[in-house]
Amino acid sequence: MIINNGCIYVESESQDIVYCIFVLEHIPNFEPVINEITRVLKLGGKYFLTIDIDLMCNFELGNEKYKKLQDKFLKKYFQK
């Protein structure tokens, strides 16, 4: 699955699993990507996210963007 300009070209609620490996920290405005991921995941689907972090707990994403990702999107879309 490929995202182009914030769009995933698959049907809504059609994917059992979506993974995003070391990508979000490189996207200045990642909100549309998170919205698309939640759109294409089936109810109960799994989302695997990894971000770059070093041994000193420094995020390439940066603390401010990580907190925004965590607070605004992950908690909103991926709560149990």
mmCIF file of the N, C-alpha and C atoms, coordinates in Angstrom:
data_MODEL
# 
_entry.id   MODEL 
# 
loop_
_atom_site.group_PDB 
_atom_site.id 
_atom_site.type_symbol 
_atom_site.label_atom_id 
_atom_site.label_alt_id 
_atom_site.label_comp_id 
_atom_site.label_asym_id 
_atom_site.label_entity_id 
_atom_site.label_seq_id 
_atom_site.pdbx_PDB_ins_code 
_atom_site.Cartn_x 
_atom_site.Cartn_y 
_atom_site.Cartn_z 
_atom_site.occupancy 
_atom_site.B_iso_or_equiv 
_atom_site.pdbx_formal_charge 
_atom_site.auth_seq_id 
_atom_site.auth_comp_id 
_atom_site.auth_asym_id 
_atom_site.auth_atom_id 
_atom_site.pdbx_PDB_model_num 
ATOM 1   N N  . MET A 1 1  ? 0.850   -1.166 0.000  1.00 0.00 ? 1  MET A N  1 
ATOM 2   C CA . MET A 1 1  ? 0.000   0.000  0.000  1.00 0.00 ? 1  MET A CA 1 
ATOM 3   C C  . MET A 1 1  ? 0.897   1.230  0.000  1.00 0.00 ? 1  MET A C  1 
ATOM 4   N N  . ILE A 1 2  ? 0.609   2.172  -0.828 1.00 0.00 ? 2  ILE A N  1 
ATOM 5   C CA . ILE A 1 2  ? 1.412   3.384  -0.951 1.00 0.00 ? 2  ILE A CA 1 
ATOM 6   C C  . ILE A 1 2  ? 0.532   4.598  -0.721 1.00 0.00 ? 2  ILE A C  1 
ATOM 7   N N  . ILE A 1 3  ? 1.069   5.548  0.037  1.00 0.00 ? 3  ILE A N  1 
ATOM 8   C CA . ILE A 1 3  ? 0.366   6.811  0.251  1.00 0.00 ? 3  ILE A CA 1 
ATOM 9   C C  . ILE A 1 3  ? 0.975   7.838  -0.680 1.00 0.00 ? 3  ILE A C  1 
ATOM 10  N N  . ASN A 1 4  ? 0.125   8.545  -1.414 1.00 0.00 ? 4  ASN A N  1 
ATOM 11  C CA . ASN A 1 4  ? 0.578   9.585  -2.314 1.00 0.00 ? 4  ASN A CA 1 
ATOM 12  C C  . ASN A 1 4  ? -0.211  10.849 -2.000 1.00 0.00 ? 4  ASN A C  1 
ATOM 13  N N  . ASN A 1 5  ? 0.495   11.904 -1.624 1.00 0.00 ? 5  ASN A N  1 
ATOM 14  C CA . ASN A 1 5  ? -0.163  13.175 -1.262 1.00 0.00 ? 5  ASN A CA 1 
ATOM 15  C C  . ASN A 1 5  ? -1.219  12.992 -0.180 1.00 0.00 ? 5  ASN A C  1 
ATOM 16  N N  . GLY A 1 6  ? -0.934  12.121 0.782  1.00 0.00 ? 6  GLY A N  1 
ATOM 17  C CA . GLY A 1 6  ? -1.858  11.911 1.897  1.00 0.00 ? 6  GLY A CA 1 
ATOM 18  C C  . GLY A 1 6  ? -3.014  10.991 1.594  1.00 0.00 ? 6  GLY A C  1 
ATOM 19  N N  . CYS A 1 7  ? -3.055  10.374 0.408  1.00 0.00 ? 7  CYS A N  1 
ATOM 20  C CA . CYS A 1 7  ? -4.161  9.484  0.037  1.00 0.00 ? 7  CYS A CA 1 
ATOM 21  C C  . CYS A 1 7  ? -3.674  8.048  -0.119 1.00 0.00 ? 7  CYS A C  1 
ATOM 22  N N  . ILE A 1 8  ? -4.447  7.129  0.440  1.00 0.00 ? 8  ILE A N  1 
ATOM 23  C CA . ILE A 1 8  ? -4.197  5.704  0.239  1.00 0.00 ? 8  ILE A CA 1 
ATOM 24  C C  . ILE A 1 8  ? -5.266  5.226  -0.732 1.00 0.00 ? 8  ILE A C  1 
ATOM 25  N N  . TYR A 1 9  ? -4.840  4.667  -1.832 1.00 0.00 ? 9  TYR A N  1 
ATOM 26  C CA . TYR A 1 9  ? -5.777  4.310  -2.894 1.00 0.00 ? 9  TYR A CA 1 
ATOM 27  C C  . TYR A 1 9  ? -6.311  2.898  -2.720 1.00 0.00 ? 9  TYR A C  1 
ATOM 28  N N  . VAL A 1 10 ? -7.046  2.699  -1.612 1.00 0.00 ? 10 VAL A N  1 
ATOM 29  C CA . VAL A 1 10 ? -7.786  1.464  -1.378 1.00 0.00 ? 10 VAL A CA 1 
ATOM 30  C C  . VAL A 1 10 ? -9.128  1.853  -0.766 1.00 0.00 ? 10 VAL A C  1 
ATOM 31  N N  . GLU A 1 11 ? -10.060 0.913  -0.759 1.00 0.00 ? 11 GLU A N  1 
ATOM 32  C CA . GLU A 1 11 ? -11.397 1.179  -0.234 1.00 0.00 ? 11 GLU A CA 1 
ATOM 33  C C  . GLU A 1 11 ? -11.358 1.395  1.279  1.00 0.00 ? 11 GLU A C  1 
ATOM 34  N N  . SER A 1 12 ? -12.328 2.148  1.770  1.00 0.00 ? 12 SER A N  1 
ATOM 35  C CA . SER A 1 12 ? -12.470 2.358  3.213  1.00 0.00 ? 12 SER A CA 1 
ATOM 36  C C  . SER A 1 12 ? -12.744 1.038  3.910  1.00 0.00 ? 12 SER A C  1 
ATOM 37  N N  . GLU A 1 13 ? -12.188 0.918  5.120  1.00 0.00 ? 13 GLU A N  1 
ATOM 38  C CA . GLU A 1 13 ? -12.381 -0.251 5.971  1.00 0.00 ? 13 GLU A CA 1 
ATOM 39  C C  . GLU A 1 13 ? -12.110 -1.556 5.231  1.00 0.00 ? 13 GLU A C  1 
ATOM 40  N N  . SER A 1 14 ? -11.022 -1.590 4.455  1.00 0.00 ? 14 SER A N  1 
ATOM 41  C CA . SER A 1 14 ? -10.712 -2.774 3.656  1.00 0.00 ? 14 SER A CA 1 
ATOM 42  C C  . SER A 1 14 ? -9.428  -3.490 4.082  1.00 0.00 ? 14 SER A C  1 
ATOM 43  N N  . GLN A 1 15 ? -8.700  -2.936 5.051  1.00 0.00 ? 15 GLN A N  1 
ATOM 44  C CA . GLN A 1 15 ? -7.397  -3.496 5.409  1.00 0.00 ? 15 GLN A CA 1 
ATOM 45  C C  . GLN A 1 15 ? -7.404  -4.058 6.833  1.00 0.00 ? 15 GLN A C  1 
ATOM 46  N N  . ASP A 1 16 ? -6.870  -5.270 6.976  1.00 0.00 ? 16 ASP A N  1 
ATOM 47  C CA . ASP A 1 16 ? -6.744  -5.881 8.298  1.00 0.00 ? 16 ASP A CA 1 
ATOM 48  C C  . ASP A 1 16 ? -5.556  -5.308 9.061  1.00 0.00 ? 16 ASP A C  1 
ATOM 49  N N  . ILE A 1 17 ? -4.496  -4.985 8.333  1.00 0.00 ? 17 ILE A N  1 
ATOM 50  C CA . ILE A 1 17 ? -3.252  -4.507 8.944  1.00 0.00 ? 17 ILE A CA 1 
ATOM 51  C C  . ILE A 1 17 ? -2.682  -3.367 8.106  1.00 0.00 ? 17 ILE A C  1 
ATOM 52  N N  . VAL A 1 18 ? -2.230  -2.324 8.794  1.00 0.00 ? 18 VAL A N  1 
ATOM 53  C CA . VAL A 1 18 ? -1.473  -1.247 8.159  1.00 0.00 ? 18 VAL A CA 1 
ATOM 54  C C  . VAL A 1 18 ? -0.225  -1.042 8.994  1.00 0.00 ? 18 VAL A C  1 
ATOM 55  N N  . TYR A 1 19 ? 0.919   -0.934 8.332  1.00 0.00 ? 19 TYR A N  1 
ATOM 56  C CA . TYR A 1 19 ? 2.134   -0.626 9.077  1.00 0.00 ? 19 TYR A CA 1 
ATOM 57  C C  . TYR A 1 19 ? 2.823   0.582  8.474  1.00 0.00 ? 19 TYR A C  1 
ATOM 58  N N  . CYS A 1 20 ? 3.444   1.338  9.347  1.00 0.00 ? 20 CYS A N  1 
ATOM 59  C CA . CYS A 1 20 ? 4.127   2.570  8.976  1.00 0.00 ? 20 CYS A CA 1 
ATOM 60  C C  . CYS A 1 20 ? 5.490   2.523  9.674  1.00 0.00 ? 20 CYS A C  1 
ATOM 61  N N  . ILE A 1 21 ? 6.520   2.221  8.931  1.00 0.00 ? 21 ILE A N  1 
ATOM 62  C CA . ILE A 1 21 ? 7.844   1.975  9.499  1.00 0.00 ? 21 ILE A CA 1 
ATOM 63  C C  . ILE A 1 21 ? 8.761   3.151  9.200  1.00 0.00 ? 21 ILE A C  1 
ATOM 64  N N  . PHE A 1 22 ? 9.122   3.893  10.247 1.00 0.00 ? 22 PHE A N  1 
ATOM 65  C CA . PHE A 1 22 ? 10.063  5.019  10.159 1.00 0.00 ? 22 PHE A CA 1 
ATOM 66  C C  . PHE A 1 22 ? 9.688   6.011  9.057  1.00 0.00 ? 22 PHE A C  1 
ATOM 67  N N  . VAL A 1 23 ? 8.415   6.407  9.027  1.00 0.00 ? 23 VAL A N  1 
ATOM 68  C CA . VAL A 1 23 ? 7.944   7.319  7.987  1.00 0.00 ? 23 VAL A CA 1 
ATOM 69  C C  . VAL A 1 23 ? 7.381   8.615  8.565  1.00 0.00 ? 23 VAL A C  1 
ATOM 70  N N  . LEU A 1 24 ? 6.507   8.530  9.560  1.00 0.00 ? 24 LEU A N  1 
ATOM 71  C CA . LEU A 1 24 ? 5.788   9.719  10.030 1.00 0.00 ? 24 LEU A CA 1 
ATOM 72  C C  . LEU A 1 24 ? 6.704   10.862 10.446 1.00 0.00 ? 24 LEU A C  1 
ATOM 73  N N  . GLU A 1 25 ? 7.853   10.545 11.017 1.00 0.00 ? 25 GLU A N  1 
ATOM 74  C CA . GLU A 1 25 ? 8.751   11.611 11.463 1.00 0.00 ? 25 GLU A CA 1 
ATOM 75  C C  . GLU A 1 25 ? 9.332   12.415 10.307 1.00 0.00 ? 25 GLU A C  1 
ATOM 76  N N  . HIS A 1 26 ? 9.181   11.927 9.094  1.00 0.00 ? 26 HIS A N  1 
ATOM 77  C CA . HIS A 1 26 ? 9.706   12.620 7.915  1.00 0.00 ? 26 HIS A CA 1 
ATOM 78  C C  . HIS A 1 26 ? 8.618   13.389 7.157  1.00 0.00 ? 26 HIS A C  1 
ATOM 79  N N  . ILE A 1 27 ? 7.403   13.347 7.642  1.00 0.00 ? 27 ILE A N  1 
ATOM 80  C CA . ILE A 1 27 ? 6.280   14.019 6.989  1.00 0.00 ? 27 ILE A CA 1 
ATOM 81  C C  . ILE A 1 27 ? 5.912   15.248 7.817  1.00 0.00 ? 27 ILE A C  1 
ATOM 82  N N  . PRO A 1 28 ? 6.121   16.458 7.280  1.00 0.00 ? 28 PRO A N  1 
ATOM 83  C CA . PRO A 1 28 ? 5.846   17.671 8.058  1.00 0.00 ? 28 PRO A CA 1 
ATOM 84  C C  . PRO A 1 28 ? 4.410   17.755 8.583  1.00 0.00 ? 28 PRO A C  1 
ATOM 85  N N  . ASN A 1 29 ? 3.439   17.389 7.772  1.00 0.00 ? 29 ASN A N  1 
ATOM 86  C CA . ASN A 1 29 ? 2.030   17.437 8.170  1.00 0.00 ? 29 ASN A CA 1 
ATOM 87  C C  . ASN A 1 29 ? 1.475   16.018 8.081  1.00 0.00 ? 29 ASN A C  1 
ATOM 88  N N  . PHE A 1 30 ? 1.627   15.253 9.173  1.00 0.00 ? 30 PHE A N  1 
ATOM 89  C CA . PHE A 1 30 ? 1.255   13.834 9.131  1.00 0.00 ? 30 PHE A CA 1 
ATOM 90  C C  . PHE A 1 30 ? -0.215  13.570 9.450  1.00 0.00 ? 30 PHE A C  1 
ATOM 91  N N  . GLU A 1 31 ? -0.980  14.595 9.792  1.00 0.00 ? 31 GLU A N  1 
ATOM 92  C CA . GLU A 1 31 ? -2.379  14.396 10.141 1.00 0.00 ? 31 GLU A CA 1 
ATOM 93  C C  . GLU A 1 31 ? -3.190  13.724 9.033  1.00 0.00 ? 31 GLU A C  1 
ATOM 94  N N  . PRO A 1 32 ? -3.055  14.150 7.759  1.00 0.00 ? 32 PRO A N  1 
ATOM 95  C CA . PRO A 1 32 ? -3.809  13.466 6.696  1.00 0.00 ? 32 PRO A CA 1 
ATOM 96  C C  . PRO A 1 32 ? -3.439  11.987 6.561  1.00 0.00 ? 32 PRO A C  1 
ATOM 97  N N  . VAL A 1 33 ? -2.204  11.644 6.844  1.00 0.00 ? 33 VAL A N  1 
ATOM 98  C CA . VAL A 1 33 ? -1.779  10.241 6.767  1.00 0.00 ? 33 VAL A CA 1 
ATOM 99  C C  . VAL A 1 33 ? -2.473  9.423  7.850  1.00 0.00 ? 33 VAL A C  1 
ATOM 100 N N  . ILE A 1 34 ? -2.513  9.944  9.071  1.00 0.00 ? 34 ILE A N  1 
ATOM 101 C CA . ILE A 1 34 ? -3.207  9.245  10.161 1.00 0.00 ? 34 ILE A CA 1 
ATOM 102 C C  . ILE A 1 34 ? -4.692  9.103  9.829  1.00 0.00 ? 34 ILE A C  1 
ATOM 103 N N  . ASN A 1 35 ? -5.290  10.145 9.284  1.00 0.00 ? 35 ASN A N  1 
ATOM 104 C CA . ASN A 1 35 ? -6.707  10.077 8.900  1.00 0.00 ? 35 ASN A CA 1 
ATOM 105 C C  . ASN A 1 35 ? -6.949  8.997  7.857  1.00 0.00 ? 35 ASN A C  1 
ATOM 106 N N  . GLU A 1 36 ? -6.060  8.885  6.889  1.00 0.00 ? 36 GLU A N  1 
ATOM 107 C CA . GLU A 1 36 ? -6.206  7.866  5.849  1.00 0.00 ? 36 GLU A CA 1 
ATOM 108 C C  . GLU A 1 36 ? -6.021  6.466  6.421  1.00 0.00 ? 36 GLU A C  1 
ATOM 109 N N  . ILE A 1 37 ? -5.081  6.308  7.325  1.00 0.00 ? 37 ILE A N  1 
ATOM 110 C CA . ILE A 1 37 ? -4.864  4.995  7.939  1.00 0.00 ? 37 ILE A CA 1 
ATOM 111 C C  . ILE A 1 37 ? -6.114  4.554  8.686  1.00 0.00 ? 37 ILE A C  1 
ATOM 112 N N  . THR A 1 38 ? -6.702  5.463  9.443  1.00 0.00 ? 38 THR A N  1 
ATOM 113 C CA . THR A 1 38 ? -7.915  5.095  10.169 1.00 0.00 ? 38 THR A CA 1 
ATOM 114 C C  . THR A 1 38 ? -9.079  4.836  9.219  1.00 0.00 ? 38 THR A C  1 
ATOM 115 N N  . ARG A 1 39 ? -9.089  5.496  8.084  1.00 0.00 ? 39 ARG A N  1 
ATOM 116 C CA . ARG A 1 39 ? -10.153 5.287  7.102  1.00 0.00 ? 39 ARG A CA 1 
ATOM 117 C C  . ARG A 1 39 ? -10.088 3.891  6.495  1.00 0.00 ? 39 ARG A C  1 
ATOM 118 N N  . VAL A 1 40 ? -8.886  3.409  6.182  1.00 0.00 ? 40 VAL A N  1 
ATOM 119 C CA . VAL A 1 40 ? -8.768  2.138  5.465  1.00 0.00 ? 40 VAL A CA 1 
ATOM 120 C C  . VAL A 1 40 ? -8.756  0.916  6.370  1.00 0.00 ? 40 VAL A C  1 
ATOM 121 N N  . LEU A 1 41 ? -8.495  1.104  7.670  1.00 0.00 ? 41 LEU A N  1 
ATOM 122 C CA . LEU A 1 41 ? -8.479  -0.039 8.582  1.00 0.00 ? 41 LEU A CA 1 
ATOM 123 C C  . LEU A 1 41 ? -9.885  -0.575 8.834  1.00 0.00 ? 41 LEU A C  1 
ATOM 124 N N  . LYS A 1 42 ? -9.997  -1.893 8.816  1.00 0.00 ? 42 LYS A N  1 
ATOM 125 C CA . LYS A 1 42 ? -11.242 -2.536 9.211  1.00 0.00 ? 42 LYS A CA 1 
ATOM 126 C C  . LYS A 1 42 ? -11.426 -2.355 10.714 1.00 0.00 ? 42 LYS A C  1 
ATOM 127 N N  . LEU A 1 43 ? -12.650 -2.435 11.170 1.00 0.00 ? 43 LEU A N  1 
ATOM 128 C CA . LEU A 1 43 ? -12.926 -2.420 12.588 1.00 0.00 ? 43 LEU A CA 1 
ATOM 129 C C  . LEU A 1 43 ? -12.158 -3.568 13.240 1.00 0.00 ? 43 LEU A C  1 
ATOM 130 N N  . GLY A 1 44 ? -11.375 -3.267 14.240 1.00 0.00 ? 44 GLY A N  1 
ATOM 131 C CA . GLY A 1 44 ? -10.554 -4.283 14.888 1.00 0.00 ? 44 GLY A CA 1 
ATOM 132 C C  . GLY A 1 44 ? -9.234  -4.540 14.185 1.00 0.00 ? 44 GLY A C  1 
ATOM 133 N N  . GLY A 1 45 ? -8.958  -3.772 13.106 1.00 0.00 ? 45 GLY A N  1 
ATOM 134 C CA . GLY A 1 45 ? -7.694  -3.922 12.383 1.00 0.00 ? 45 GLY A CA 1 
ATOM 135 C C  . GLY A 1 45 ? -6.515  -3.466 13.225 1.00 0.00 ? 45 GLY A C  1 
ATOM 136 N N  . LYS A 1 46 ? -5.337  -3.850 12.811 1.00 0.00 ? 46 LYS A N  1 
ATOM 137 C CA . LYS A 1 46 ? -4.108  -3.533 13.543 1.00 0.00 ? 46 LYS A CA 1 
ATOM 138 C C  . LYS A 1 46 ? -3.289  -2.497 12.786 1.00 0.00 ? 46 LYS A C  1 
ATOM 139 N N  . TYR A 1 47 ? -2.714  -1.571 13.551 1.00 0.00 ? 47 TYR A N  1 
ATOM 140 C CA . TYR A 1 47 ? -1.848  -0.534 12.994 1.00 0.00 ? 47 TYR A CA 1 
ATOM 141 C C  . TYR A 1 47 ? -0.516  -0.627 13.705 1.00 0.00 ? 47 TYR A C  1 
ATOM 142 N N  . PHE A 1 48 ? 0.542   -0.863 12.943 1.00 0.00 ? 48 PHE A N  1 
ATOM 143 C CA . PHE A 1 48 ? 1.885   -0.949 13.497 1.00 0.00 ? 48 PHE A CA 1 
ATOM 144 C C  . PHE A 1 48 ? 2.654   0.297  13.096 1.00 0.00 ? 48 PHE A C  1 
ATOM 145 N N  . LEU A 1 49 ? 3.120   1.026  14.092 1.00 0.00 ? 49 LEU A N  1 
ATOM 146 C CA . LEU A 1 49 ? 3.832   2.281  13.882 1.00 0.00 ? 49 LEU A CA 1 
ATOM 147 C C  . LEU A 1 49 ? 5.194   2.204  14.551 1.00 0.00 ? 49 LEU A C  1 
ATOM 148 N N  . THR A 1 50 ? 6.232   2.568  13.828 1.00 0.00 ? 50 THR A N  1 
ATOM 149 C CA . THR A 1 50 ? 7.552   2.738  14.430 1.00 0.00 ? 50 THR A CA 1 
ATOM 150 C C  . THR A 1 50 ? 8.044   4.119  14.054 1.00 0.00 ? 50 THR A C  1 
ATOM 151 N N  . ILE A 1 51 ? 8.808   4.713  14.969 1.00 0.00 ? 51 ILE A N  1 
ATOM 152 C CA . ILE A 1 51 ? 9.451   5.994  14.698 1.00 0.00 ? 51 ILE A CA 1 
ATOM 153 C C  . ILE A 1 51 ? 10.898  5.895  15.138 1.00 0.00 ? 51 ILE A C  1 
ATOM 154 N N  . ASP A 1 52 ? 11.764  6.714  14.546 1.00 0.00 ? 52 ASP A N  1 
ATOM 155 C CA . ASP A 1 52 ? 13.176  6.736  14.909 1.00 0.00 ? 52 ASP A CA 1 
ATOM 156 C C  . ASP A 1 52 ? 13.344  7.289  16.315 1.00 0.00 ? 52 ASP A C  1 
ATOM 157 N N  . ILE A 1 53 ? 14.124  6.604  17.123 1.00 0.00 ? 53 ILE A N  1 
ATOM 158 C CA . ILE A 1 53 ? 14.473  7.061  18.466 1.00 0.00 ? 53 ILE A CA 1 
ATOM 159 C C  . ILE A 1 53 ? 15.879  6.548  18.758 1.00 0.00 ? 53 ILE A C  1 
ATOM 160 N N  . ASP A 1 54 ? 16.697  7.382  19.395 1.00 0.00 ? 54 ASP A N  1 
ATOM 161 C CA . ASP A 1 54 ? 18.046  6.925  19.714 1.00 0.00 ? 54 ASP A CA 1 
ATOM 162 C C  . ASP A 1 54 ? 18.122  6.453  21.164 1.00 0.00 ? 54 ASP A C  1 
ATOM 163 N N  . LEU A 1 55 ? 19.281  5.978  21.574 1.00 0.00 ? 55 LEU A N  1 
ATOM 164 C CA . LEU A 1 55 ? 19.438  5.430  22.921 1.00 0.00 ? 55 LEU A CA 1 
ATOM 165 C C  . LEU A 1 55 ? 19.293  6.476  24.016 1.00 0.00 ? 55 LEU A C  1 
ATOM 166 N N  . MET A 1 56 ? 19.357  7.751  23.681 1.00 0.00 ? 56 MET A N  1 
ATOM 167 C CA . MET A 1 56 ? 19.163  8.823  24.642 1.00 0.00 ? 56 MET A CA 1 
ATOM 168 C C  . MET A 1 56 ? 17.706  9.283  24.663 1.00 0.00 ? 56 MET A C  1 
ATOM 169 N N  . CYS A 1 57 ? 16.833  8.514  24.009 1.00 0.00 ? 57 CYS A N  1 
ATOM 170 C CA . CYS A 1 57 ? 15.394  8.799  23.933 1.00 0.00 ? 57 CYS A CA 1 
ATOM 171 C C  . CYS A 1 57 ? 15.096  10.087 23.180 1.00 0.00 ? 57 CYS A C  1 
ATOM 172 N N  . ASN A 1 58 ? 15.932  10.430 22.218 1.00 0.00 ? 58 ASN A N  1 
ATOM 173 C CA . ASN A 1 58 ? 15.672  11.575 21.352 1.00 0.00 ? 58 ASN A CA 1 
ATOM 174 C C  . ASN A 1 58 ? 14.936  11.079 20.119 1.00 0.00 ? 58 ASN A C  1 
ATOM 175 N N  . PHE A 1 59 ? 13.826  11.696 19.829 1.00 0.00 ? 59 PHE A N  1 
ATOM 176 C CA . PHE A 1 59 ? 13.024  11.324 18.674 1.00 0.00 ? 59 PHE A CA 1 
ATOM 177 C C  . PHE A 1 59 ? 13.428  12.185 17.492 1.00 0.00 ? 59 PHE A C  1 
ATOM 178 N N  . GLU A 1 60 ? 13.623  11.595 16.331 1.00 0.00 ? 60 GLU A N  1 
ATOM 179 C CA . GLU A 1 60 ? 13.825  12.397 15.130 1.00 0.00 ? 60 GLU A CA 1 
ATOM 180 C C  . GLU A 1 60 ? 12.567  13.214 14.859 1.00 0.00 ? 60 GLU A C  1 
ATOM 181 N N  . LEU A 1 61 ? 11.435  12.659 15.260 1.00 0.00 ? 61 LEU A N  1 
ATOM 182 C CA . LEU A 1 61 ? 10.159  13.343 15.124 1.00 0.00 ? 61 LEU A CA 1 
ATOM 183 C C  . LEU A 1 61 ? 10.134  14.626 15.957 1.00 0.00 ? 61 LEU A C  1 
ATOM 184 N N  . GLY A 1 62 ? 10.849  14.629 17.071 1.00 0.00 ? 62 GLY A N  1 
ATOM 185 C CA . GLY A 1 62 ? 10.852  15.774 17.982 1.00 0.00 ? 62 GLY A CA 1 
ATOM 186 C C  . GLY A 1 62 ? 9.760   15.618 19.026 1.00 0.00 ? 62 GLY A C  1 
ATOM 187 N N  . ASN A 1 63 ? 10.028  16.095 20.221 1.00 0.00 ? 63 ASN A N  1 
ATOM 188 C CA . ASN A 1 63 ? 9.085   15.921 21.327 1.00 0.00 ? 63 ASN A CA 1 
ATOM 189 C C  . ASN A 1 63 ? 7.736   16.567 21.065 1.00 0.00 ? 63 ASN A C  1 
ATOM 190 N N  . GLU A 1 64 ? 7.735   17.746 20.481 1.00 0.00 ? 64 GLU A N  1 
ATOM 191 C CA . GLU A 1 64 ? 6.472   18.454 20.247 1.00 0.00 ? 64 GLU A CA 1 
ATOM 192 C C  . GLU A 1 64 ? 5.586   17.694 19.260 1.00 0.00 ? 64 GLU A C  1 
ATOM 193 N N  . LYS A 1 65 ? 6.161   17.248 18.136 1.00 0.00 ? 65 LYS A N  1 
ATOM 194 C CA . LYS A 1 65 ? 5.369   16.507 17.148 1.00 0.00 ? 65 LYS A CA 1 
ATOM 195 C C  . LYS A 1 65 ? 4.972   15.126 17.679 1.00 0.00 ? 65 LYS A C  1 
ATOM 196 N N  . TYR A 1 66 ? 5.860   14.505 18.472 1.00 0.00 ? 66 TYR A N  1 
ATOM 197 C CA . TYR A 1 66 ? 5.516   13.205 19.053 1.00 0.00 ? 66 TYR A CA 1 
ATOM 198 C C  . TYR A 1 66 ? 4.335   13.353 20.002 1.00 0.00 ? 66 TYR A C  1 
ATOM 199 N N  . LYS A 1 67 ? 4.374   14.365 20.848 1.00 0.00 ? 67 LYS A N  1 
ATOM 200 C CA . LYS A 1 67 ? 3.268   14.600 21.783 1.00 0.00 ? 67 LYS A CA 1 
ATOM 201 C C  . LYS A 1 67 ? 1.973   14.869 21.017 1.00 0.00 ? 67 LYS A C  1 
ATOM 202 N N  . LYS A 1 68 ? 2.057   15.640 19.939 1.00 0.00 ? 68 LYS A N  1 
ATOM 203 C CA . LYS A 1 68 ? 0.877   15.908 19.112 1.00 0.00 ? 68 LYS A CA 1 
ATOM 204 C C  . LYS A 1 68 ? 0.342   14.609 18.521 1.00 0.00 ? 68 LYS A C  1 
ATOM 205 N N  . LEU A 1 69 ? 1.235   13.778 18.003 1.00 0.00 ? 69 LEU A N  1 
ATOM 206 C CA . LEU A 1 69 ? 0.836   12.490 17.444 1.00 0.00 ? 69 LEU A CA 1 
ATOM 207 C C  . LEU A 1 69 ? 0.166   11.644 18.511 1.00 0.00 ? 69 LEU A C  1 
ATOM 208 N N  . GLN A 1 70 ? 0.786   11.565 19.661 1.00 0.00 ? 70 GLN A N  1 
ATOM 209 C CA . GLN A 1 70 ? 0.258   10.739 20.742 1.00 0.00 ? 70 GLN A CA 1 
ATOM 210 C C  . GLN A 1 70 ? -1.072  11.265 21.264 1.00 0.00 ? 70 GLN A C  1 
ATOM 211 N N  . ASP A 1 71 ? -1.129  12.535 21.589 1.00 0.00 ? 71 ASP A N  1 
ATOM 212 C CA . ASP A 1 71 ? -2.327  13.095 22.214 1.00 0.00 ? 71 ASP A CA 1 
ATOM 213 C C  . ASP A 1 71 ? -3.489  13.262 21.250 1.00 0.00 ? 71 ASP A C  1 
ATOM 214 N N  . LYS A 1 72 ? -3.217  13.822 20.095 1.00 0.00 ? 72 LYS A N  1 
ATOM 215 C CA . LYS A 1 72 ? -4.301  14.188 19.186 1.00 0.00 ? 72 LYS A CA 1 
ATOM 216 C C  . LYS A 1 72 ? -4.793  13.026 18.334 1.00 0.00 ? 72 LYS A C  1 
ATOM 217 N N  . PHE A 1 73 ? -3.893  12.142 17.935 1.00 0.00 ? 73 PHE A N  1 
ATOM 218 C CA . PHE A 1 73 ? -4.280  11.130 16.960 1.00 0.00 ? 73 PHE A CA 1 
ATOM 219 C C  . PHE A 1 73 ? -4.306  9.716  17.501 1.00 0.00 ? 73 PHE A C  1 
ATOM 220 N N  . LEU A 1 74 ? -3.228  9.270  18.110 1.00 0.00 ? 74 LEU A N  1 
ATOM 221 C CA . LEU A 1 74 ? -3.211  7.877  18.544 1.00 0.00 ? 74 LEU A CA 1 
ATOM 222 C C  . LEU A 1 74 ? -4.271  7.609  19.603 1.00 0.00 ? 74 LEU A C  1 
ATOM 223 N N  . LYS A 1 75 ? -4.413  8.496  20.569 1.00 0.00 ? 75 LYS A N  1 
ATOM 224 C CA . LYS A 1 75 ? -5.438  8.295  21.594 1.00 0.00 ? 75 LYS A CA 1 
ATOM 225 C C  . LYS A 1 75 ? -6.834  8.405  21.003 1.00 0.00 ? 75 LYS A C  1 
ATOM 226 N N  . LYS A 1 76 ? -7.029  9.329  20.070 1.00 0.00 ? 76 LYS A N  1 
ATOM 227 C CA . LYS A 1 76 ? -8.345  9.544  19.473 1.00 0.00 ? 76 LYS A CA 1 
ATOM 228 C C  . LYS A 1 76 ? -8.779  8.354  18.620 1.00 0.00 ? 76 LYS A C  1 
ATOM 229 N N  . TYR A 1 77 ? -7.886  7.881  17.764 1.00 0.00 ? 77 TYR A N  1 
ATOM 230 C CA . TYR A 1 77 ? -8.268  6.872  16.791 1.00 0.00 ? 77 TYR A CA 1 
ATOM 231 C C  . TYR A 1 77 ? -8.043  5.441  17.231 1.00 0.00 ? 77 TYR A C  1 
ATOM 232 N N  . PHE A 1 78 ? -7.125  5.233  18.149 1.00 0.00 ? 78 PHE A N  1 
ATOM 233 C CA . PHE A 1 78 ? -6.716  3.864  18.430 1.00 0.00 ? 78 PHE A CA 1 
ATOM 234 C C  . PHE A 1 78 ? -6.930  3.455  19.883 1.00 0.00 ? 78 PHE A C  1 
ATOM 235 N N  . GLN A 1 79 ? -7.916  4.048  20.550 1.00 0.00 ? 79 GLN A N  1 
ATOM 236 C CA . GLN A 1 79 ? -8.265  3.629  21.906 1.00 0.00 ? 79 GLN A CA 1 
ATOM 237 C C  . GLN A 1 79 ? -9.024  2.330  21.840 1.00 0.00 ? 79 GLN A C  1 
ATOM 238 N N  . LYS A 1 80 ? -8.952  1.585  22.937 1.00 0.00 ? 80 LYS A N  1 
ATOM 239 C CA . LYS A 1 80 ? -9.745  0.359  23.014 1.00 0.00 ? 80 LYS A CA 1 
ATOM 240 C C  . LYS A 1 80 ? -11.152 0.688  23.414 1.00 0.00 ? 80 LYS A C  1 
# 
